[in-house]
Amino acid sequence: MSRLWRSTLPMTLGIMGLLGFNLVDAAFVSHLGTAPLAAQSFTFPLTFLIIGVQVGMGIAIAAIVSRTLGAEDEARARRLGGVVLLGSGVLMALLMLLLWVIRVPAFELLGANATEMTLIEVYWGPSLIASWLGAMAYVLYSLFRAHGDTRLPGEMMLLTSVFNLVLDPLLIFGAGPLPGFGLAGAAWATVLSFGAGLAITAFKLSRRDWMEYRGLWAEWQASRRQLAGIAIPAILCQMMPALSAMLVTAIVAGLGQTEVAAWGIASRLETFSLIVVLALTMSLPPWLGRCYGAGRWQEIRRLMNLAARVVVIWQLVLGIIAAVLATPLAYVLVGSDEVSAALAVLLPWMLPSYSFLGICMLVVSAANALGWPLRATALSFVRLFICFMPAVWLGAHLDGLRGVAIGSAIGNLLAGVAAWRVYRQALGDRGKSVRRHAYVATT
């Protein structure tokens, strides 16, 4: 337990800061009015797509490098570090370019009107720059995690959140001679924050002997199948939530601008409330990868059981408290009375269900580290397109925004139960023959 806590706590604090500034960012924008908040909310699905790609790459990086270290091949681990850093930079730059080119049809397809499109136009460019910087910082964080260092990534995520918290009101509203840039100011604040975080992390990495740039082409030739075998399913797993978010946004857009704005805030609050789960999905896979490389299945079983208990208890307690305080919480987060009332409808149903969503996220992340990438991809598909989307669509048609909230809760419940059953079946009897005290001795 103490090892898991020491590994997860720095990432929890870092993610709390990172997601907290995203939530604060949306709260500041809400004071500009419902239209800017709705415009920002329309960008969230494509932002989730970017995050999905970078998280998928991070999972692959952490898995393959940690397995290589578990097999005690440090020279190859250094070469892999160079391969994934250069490859990730090129891939993410191409993705940003594509999302800029298709911006108009993409946002119109999501349901943005002419007023919202005008606001999105000035926001999306700097937002894509910020996303590339953030993605590259995340790749470096993944290398640190693969080498067992979760402290520095956590500290850097917390530091960038502080930068953003200071810059947000200055660039959105202005101060003294500094003019306010409105919605675009929120994006430029993120550019500066992620840029600073990337620069500091790159400097820290340069002082570690974890990268090797000689023989990269040969390493790429030798490792590309293994990298693709982990990275492609992991990226697909992470891209599916973005596609689901696009479809849900389109469904909610049919209910009205206020509902879209409330859904955007709820989406930010969802990721913030899942900080412990997200920290576990970052800190646990490198550990599981090393156990996998060394064949320590009993330790894998114990770690997963412990992590699942933490997720269920934490998310249920947090969800129940937030549900009870839904109305005052909504009015604290949002400056508009209409949007606050709509948000208060969503929270009591959605937040408690994240205990089951957390289990599904934990299993998907672990599956990639344990050599089950196809199971992870299948689980992500089932969660979103068999459990979640149909329930949300039906709920919206039967009971509007409240139906969306109830449908999402039912979808999360079904996904969590299904994911844990799949994990138990995949694990089978491996690790059961080792006595319980053998694991305790290793901790």
N, C-alpha and C positions, 0 to 999 in steps of 0.2 A: 504493500500500500504506500509506504513512504517513498519508494522509488518512483511509482506512478505519479504521486503528488508532486515530487520534486521536478519531474519531467514536464508535467502538465501546467503547473502553476504559472511559470513565466509566460507560456503561450496564452493562458487564460487572461492574464493581465494585459498582454499585448493586443489580443483580439478584442478585449473589452474596450481598450482605448481606440483601436482602429474602427470598430463598428460603432462605437459611441460617437465618434466625430461624424460618421455618416448620418447617424440619427440626428445629431445636433445640426448638421448641414441642412437636412430637410426641415428641421424646426425653424431655422433662420429663414429659409426660403418661403416657408408658410406665411411669414409676415409681409412678404411682397404681394400676397394675394392668392386666390384660388387658381387663377390661370397659370402663373409661374410654377406653382406646386404641381399642378396637373401636367404641365409640360415636362418638368423634371421626372415625374412619375412615368411618363411614356418612355423615357430613356433607360429606365431600370432594367427591362428585359434584355436589351442589347448589352448593357453593362454586365448583367449576370452572365451573358454569353462569353464576354471577355474574361470575367472572373473564372468561369467554368473551364476555359481553355488553360488559363494559368494554373489553376488548382490541379487540373488533370496532369499537367506537365510536372507540377511540384510533387504529386503522388508518385509519378514514374521516377523522377529524380531520386526522391527519398528511398523508394523501394530498391532500385537497382544499385545505387551507391551503398546503401546499408547492407544489402546482401553481399556485395563484393567485399566490404569491410568485414562482415561476419565470416567470410571465407578466407580472411587474412591476406587479401591481394590489394595492398595499399597503392601500389604503382598504377594498377588499372583503375582504381577508384579516382586517382588524380587525373588520369586522362579522361575518364568519363565526365568529370567536373568541367573540363574545358569543352568537351563536345556539347554537353547540354546547355552550357552558357551561351555559346555562339549560335547554336541551332535555335534556342528559344528566342534570342533577340531578333533573328531574321523572321521566324514564324509570326511573332507577335506584331512586328512592323507591317507585315503583309496583311494581317487580320485588321489592323487599324485602318489601313488604306482602303480595304474592301468596305468596311463599315462607313467610311466617309463617302465613298462613291454611291452607295445604295441608300443613303440616309433618307432622301425624300420619299421614295416608294415604301421603304420599310416603316417609317413613322405614320404615313398615311394608311398603310395596311393595318396598323395597330389602332387606328381610329382618331388620330390627332387632327384637329380642325385647323383652319388657316391661322388663327391667332396663336395657337399653341405651336404651330410650325415655325412662325416667326421667332418665337422665344427659343425654340429648340435649335434653330440655325446658329444663334450666337453662342449657345452653350455647348453644342456637341463637339466642335473643333478642339477647344482646350480640354474638354473631357477625355477625348481620345488620346491626347498627349499625356495627360495624367495617367490614363490606363496603361500606356506602354511603360511609363516609368514605374508604376506600381507593380506591373507584371515582372519586370526585371529585378526589382527589389525582392519580390516573392521567390523568384528562382534562386537568388542568393540565400534567402532564408531557408529554402529547402536543402541547400548544400550544408548549411550549418546544422540543420536538424538531422540530416543523414549521418553526420559525424558526432551526433549525440549532444550538440549544444543547442538547447532550446532557450537559453537565457538571453542571448544576444538578439535573436529574432523577436522575442517578446518585448525586450527593451526598445528595439527600434520601432516596432509597431506602436508602442505607447508614445514614443517621442514624436513620431509623425502625426499622431492624433493631437498632441499638444500644439504642434506647429499649426495644424489646420484650425484648431479651436481659436487660436489667437488671430489668424489671418482671415477667417470667415467673415466676421462682422466688419472688419476694416475694408475688405474688398467688395462685399455685398452692399453695404450701406454707406461706406466712406467715413472719414474722420478728419476734421479740420480741412486743410488744403487738399487732402486726398479724396478724389471723387469716388462715388460708389458705382460699381459696375453691374449691380443687380444680379440676375441669375448667372450671368457669365462670371461674376466675381467668385461664386462658389467653386466653379471649375478651376479658375486660376489659383485659388488658394490650395486646391488639391495638387495642382502641378508643382507649386513651390514646395509643398510638404513632402510629396513623394520623391521629388528631385533631391531634396536634402537627405531623406532617408536612404536613397540609393547610393548617393555619394559616400555617406558615412559607412554604410555596410560594405561597399566595394573596398574602401580603405582598410577596414577590419579584415576582410578576406585576403587582401594582399599580404598581410602579416602572418597568414597561416600557410602551411605547406600542403594545401588541399587541391591545388590546380596544377595542371601540366599541359602545355600547349605544343609540345613536340610529339609527333606521331599521332596527331589527331585524326588524319585521314584514314590511317590504318585502323585506328580504334573505332572510327565510325563504320568502316567496312565490316569489322568483326562484331560490332555490337548493335548494328541498326535493327536487326530482326528482334533481338531481345528488347531493345528500347521501344520499337514499334508495338511489340506484343503487349507491353505494359501501358505505354503512353496512349495508344489509339483507343483501347477500351476505357481507360481512365478519363480521357478527354470526352469521349462519347457520353460517359456517365455524367460528367459535369455539364455538358452542353444540353442534355435533355431537360434539366431544370430551367434553363434559359428559354428553350422552346415552349415549355409548359407555362413559364411566366408570360411569354408573348400571348399565348392563347387565352390565359386568364385575364390579362390586361384588356384584350379585345372583348371578352365577355363583359367585364366590368364597365368598359367604355360605353357599352350599350345601355347602361343604367344611368349614366350622367357624369358630368365633370367633377362634381363633388365626390362621387363614389370612387372615381379614378384617383383623386387626390388622397382620399382616405386609404385606399388600397396601397398606394405608394408608401405612405407612412407605416402602414401595417407590415409591409414587406421589409422595410428597414428595421422595424421593431422585432420582427421574427428573427433576423440574423443576429441582432444584438442579444436577444433572449437565449440564443443557442450558443453563447460564447464558450461554455464548458464543453459542449459537444464538439464544436469546431476545434477547440484546443486539443481535445483527445484525438480527433481525426488527423491532427498534425503531429502530435507528440508520440502517439501509439504506433503508427505504421513503421517508422524506422526501428523501433524496439522489436516489433513483431517480425520485421524483415531479418534482423540479426538472429532471432530465435529460429526462424524458418531456415536460414542458411546453416545453422548449427544443429538442426533437427530437434530442438527442444519444444516438443508439442505440448507437454504438460504445462510448461510456463505460459505458452500461448493460451491454453484453455483457461488458466487461472486469471490471466490479465484481462481477457475478454469478459469473463464473468464479473470481475470487479468493476470494469469500466461500464458494463451494462447496468449494474446496480447504482453506480454513481449517476448515470444519465437519467434513469427513471426517477429516482428520489429527488434529485435536484430540479429537474424540469417540472415534475408534478407540484412540488412546493412553490416554485417560482410562478408557475402558471396559475395556480389557485389564488395566490396573493394578487397577481396582476389582474386576474378576472374580477376579484372582489373590488379592486380599486380602478376598474376600467374607466369609469366616467371621469373622475378627477385626473387620472393619468392622461386621458385623451385631451383634456383641456390644457394641461401643462405642456403637452407636446405640440399642439397646433394652435395657431393664432386665430383661425376662423371658427366661428360657432357651428356652422353647418358641417364643416369637415370634422370637427371634434365629435359632434353627435353621431356622424357616420362611423367614425373610428371606434367609438364606444360600443357600437353594435358588433363590430368584428372581434374585439379583444376577448370577451368572455368565452367564446367558443374556440378560438384558434390557439390561444396561449397554452391551456392545459394539454392540448393534443400534441404538443411538441415533445413530450416524453416519448411517444411512440415514433414520431419523426426522427428523434435523436437516435433511437435504436437502429433504425434503418440506415441513417447516415454512418453510424459507427460500423455496421456490418459491411456496407459498401466500401468504406475506406480500408477496413481490415482485409477484405477479400482481395484487393489489389496487392497488398503486402504479402499475402499468403499464397500467391500464385493462382488465384481464381479470378482472373480479369473478366472472363465471359460471364461468370455468375454475378459479378458486380454490375456489369452492363445490363444483364437481364433484370436484376433487382431494381435498378434505376428506372428501367422502362416500365416495369410492373407498377412501381410506386406512383409514377407520374401519369401514365396513360391508361392504366387499368383501375387503379384505386382512386387517384386524386382528381384528374380531369373530368371523368364522367360524373363524379359526385358534385363537383363545383358547378358544372354545366346544368345538371338537374336542379341543384339548389337555387341557382340564379333564376331559372324559369318558374320555379314553384313559389319562391319567397324573396326574390330580389337580393339585396345585399345580405340580409340575415341568412338567406338560403346559401349564399356563397360561403359564409362563415361556417355554417353547420356542415356543408358539404366538404370543406377543406379539413375539418376536424375528423369526419368519418374516414376520409381518404388517408389521413395520417395514421389513424388507428389501424386500419387494415394493412397499411404498408409496414408498420412496425412489427405486427404479429407475423406477417409473411416473411420478413427479412430474418427474424430470429429463427424461424423454422428452417429456412434455407441454410443458415449458418450451422445449425446443429446437425443437419443432415450431411453437409459437406465435411464437417470435422469428423464425424463418425466416431470410431473408438480410439482414435489417435490420442495418446497422452493419458488414457485412463488407467493404465497399468502401473503408473508411477505413484508411489505413496504421497499423501498430502504433505508430510513433513519435509519431503525432498524439495518442494518449492519454497517452503518457508526458509529452509537453510540457504537458498540462493539469494534471498532478500536481506 
